[in-house]
Amino acid sequence: MALYTTIHLHNVPSGKEADYAAFFDGAHRQSMNRLRGFKGADRYEVTPEQIMADIPQPWRYMSVYDFELASPEIDLPALGPLIADARDGGLVADDGTERLFTYKLFGDWKGSPNWERDKPLSGVSIILGNYVPGRYREYQDWYENVHSLEVANVPGHVAMKRGELCDIQIEPRHYCPGDQLVMTAQQSDDLTFTINDFGMRAAGMSPSGIAMEPRSKAGSIARTVHYFRKISGTEFWPGGVAYAGDWSAYPGRG
């Protein structure tokens, strides 16, 4: 058995946001629960706060689907028709941005002492990254034994999981700019602070006095980073008020 994650990067037509949310946590989730090896799924919305502020953020939404499978070639394609239901129902924008990428994970979440496991995640970031040709082992060693620990210990970051592009992809297929997936989980009510301290630790200028090791030369600069906040299921606003649904309804979160 191995772990697989499919990310669905997409936009939703204006005025259809509530319809997509209802679809995802209603009929779509019921259908997903019948898939073999299905572990869970959540939806996310891109945040204004980004660590690479100058790169494009073409996707407002990301859905993440997790599986544990022995025969991915049999079971992973079954997700395709369920996502097609949203597309056929006019819930996915026909703007050329939709992407579906599946990764085989190296392992489950690798947590840090920051992780409060009895509380929900506030969001995740993803890196669609690459390693320098010929330096695969060096890249994996750096991420596993150095960088994953540095990143997950930044205040507001709590865990990381990684994987590489799977041979099995779900239609419609597109070129994937990142052979390596890096997903970092957050529990943060101040994402600006989290991102700023991350950047300052990387530059060796954090007020905490903590400095990250130099970035490995095995990591290609051909990468993009995208921060998202969680919008599916039950969340907790500041003050402990529970809300299930789209964060945009909360003042200051739209």
HUCOR-V218792 format. One record per run of one state. SS is the DSSP state (H for helix, E for strand, L for the rest). FROM is the first residue (numbers start at 1). TO is the last residue. If there is no record, write none. Layout:
ss = {SS;SS}
from = {FROM;FROM}
to = {TO;TO}
This chain:
ss = {L;E;L;H;L;E;L;E;L;H;L;H;L;E;L;E;L;E;L;E;L;H;L;E;L;E;L;H;L;E;L;E;L;E;L;E;L;H;L}
from = {1;2;11;17;33;38;47;61;70;72;76;78;89;99;106;110;112;123;130;131;132;136;153;157;166;180;187;191;204;219;220;224;231;234;237;242;245;247;250}
to = {1;10;16;32;37;46;60;69;71;75;77;88;98;105;109;111;122;129;130;131;135;152;156;165;179;186;190;203;218;219;223;230;233;236;241;244;246;249;254}
